[in-house]
Amino acid sequence: MTAIYLWVNAAIYGIFAILCTIKASATAKSIGFLSLNNGGMAEYVTVYGGMELGLGIIFAWLAWRPELHRTGIVLALALYAPLVIFRWISVARYWPVQGLTLGTGALETTLLVLAVALWLVQRNAL
């Protein structure tokens, strides 16, 4: 079960990295960046392309190595807990927001809840 969760994370980040790199202008606009100069677009591609690809590679490595599955869950908790907190506080503060922002928040929240559940299952199995 943990391996599937980690592979799903790897796939999500890999797909988003490719999409945000190839369709940078469209994806930037869809999440609310109305206008980016060349420096802003370079930053967007770096963060939404490069960093997400890096996260995808990390999750794939952790999924591939069963002895690192617990580390993968801890990484997911460390990543998603602050993301979810910041996401929902910022959504409340800047409401109304685009549907994609809400969808991304729902995905992040789901991944956090699943990580917590997997962590609890692993903890109780020890």
C-alpha positions as CSV (number, residue, x, y, z in Angstrom):
1,M,0.0,0.0,0.0
2,T,2.8,2.4,0.9
3,A,4.6,1.7,-2.4
4,I,1.5,2.6,-4.4
5,Y,1.1,5.8,-2.5
6,L,4.7,6.8,-3.1
7,W,4.4,5.8,-6.8
8,V,1.3,7.9,-7.2
9,N,3.1,10.9,-5.7
10,A,6.0,10.3,-8.1
11,A,3.6,10.2,-11.0
12,I,1.7,13.3,-9.9
13,Y,4.9,15.4,-9.6
14,G,6.4,14.0,-12.8
15,I,3.3,14.8,-14.8
16,F,2.9,18.3,-13.3
17,A,6.6,19.0,-13.9
18,I,6.3,18.1,-17.6
19,L,3.0,20.0,-18.0
20,C,4.2,23.1,-16.2
21,T,7.4,23.1,-18.3
22,I,5.9,22.5,-21.7
23,K,2.7,24.6,-21.2
24,A,4.3,27.2,-18.8
25,S,2.2,30.2,-19.9
26,A,-1.1,28.3,-19.8
27,T,-0.5,26.5,-16.5
28,A,0.8,29.8,-14.9
29,K,-2.4,31.6,-15.9
30,S,-4.6,28.7,-14.8
31,I,-3.3,29.0,-11.2
32,G,-3.6,32.8,-11.1
33,F,-0.4,34.2,-12.5
34,L,-2.0,36.7,-14.8
35,S,1.3,38.2,-16.2
36,L,4.9,37.1,-15.9
37,N,7.9,38.8,-17.4
38,N,10.8,36.7,-18.7
39,G,12.3,36.5,-15.2
40,G,9.0,35.5,-13.7
41,M,8.5,32.8,-16.3
42,A,12.0,31.5,-15.7
43,E,11.2,31.3,-11.9
44,Y,7.9,29.6,-12.6
45,V,9.4,26.9,-14.8
46,T,12.2,26.4,-12.2
47,V,9.8,25.9,-9.3
48,Y,6.9,24.3,-11.0
49,G,9.0,22.3,-13.5
50,G,12.4,21.7,-11.9
51,M,11.4,21.3,-8.2
52,E,8.4,19.2,-9.0
53,L,10.5,16.9,-11.2
54,G,12.9,16.6,-8.3
55,L,10.1,15.7,-5.9
56,G,8.9,13.1,-8.4
57,I,12.3,11.5,-8.6
58,I,12.6,11.5,-4.8
59,F,9.2,9.8,-4.4
60,A,10.0,7.3,-7.2
61,W,13.3,6.4,-5.4
62,L,11.5,6.0,-2.1
63,A,8.8,3.8,-3.7
64,W,11.4,1.6,-5.5
65,R,13.3,0.9,-2.2
66,P,11.0,-0.9,0.3
67,E,13.4,-0.2,3.1
68,L,12.8,3.5,2.5
69,H,9.0,3.4,2.5
70,R,8.7,4.8,6.0
71,T,11.1,7.6,5.1
72,G,8.8,8.3,2.1
73,I,5.8,8.7,4.4
74,V,7.7,11.0,6.7
75,L,8.8,13.1,3.7
76,A,5.1,13.2,2.6
77,L,4.0,14.4,6.0
78,A,6.8,17.0,6.2
79,L,5.8,18.2,2.7
80,Y,2.0,18.1,2.8
81,A,1.3,19.3,6.4
82,P,2.7,22.8,5.8
83,L,1.4,22.9,2.2
84,V,-2.2,22.2,3.4
85,I,-2.0,24.7,6.3
86,F,-0.7,27.4,4.0
87,R,-3.1,26.5,1.2
88,W,-6.3,26.7,3.3
89,I,-5.2,29.8,5.2
90,S,-4.3,31.6,2.0
91,V,-7.6,30.4,0.3
92,A,-9.6,31.9,3.2
93,R,-7.5,35.1,3.1
94,Y,-7.7,35.7,-0.6
95,W,-11.2,34.3,-1.3
96,P,-12.5,34.0,-4.0
97,V,-9.9,31.8,-5.8
98,Q,-9.9,29.8,-9.0
99,G,-11.3,26.3,-9.1
100,L,-7.9,24.9,-9.9
101,T,-6.6,26.3,-6.6
102,L,-9.3,24.5,-4.7
103,G,-8.7,21.3,-6.6
104,T,-5.0,21.5,-5.9
105,G,-5.8,22.0,-2.2
106,A,-8.2,19.1,-2.2
107,L,-5.5,16.9,-3.8
108,E,-2.9,18.0,-1.2
109,T,-5.3,17.4,1.6
110,T,-6.1,14.0,0.4
111,L,-2.4,13.1,0.1
112,L,-1.8,14.4,3.6
113,V,-4.7,12.3,5.0
114,L,-3.4,9.2,3.3
115,A,0.1,9.9,4.5
116,V,-1.2,10.2,8.1
117,A,-3.2,7.0,7.7
118,L,-0.2,5.1,6.3
119,W,2.1,6.5,9.1
120,L,-0.4,5.3,11.7
121,V,-0.7,1.9,10.2
122,Q,3.1,1.5,10.0
123,R,3.5,2.8,13.6
124,N,1.0,0.4,15.0
125,A,2.7,-2.5,13.0
126,L,6.0,-1.9,14.8
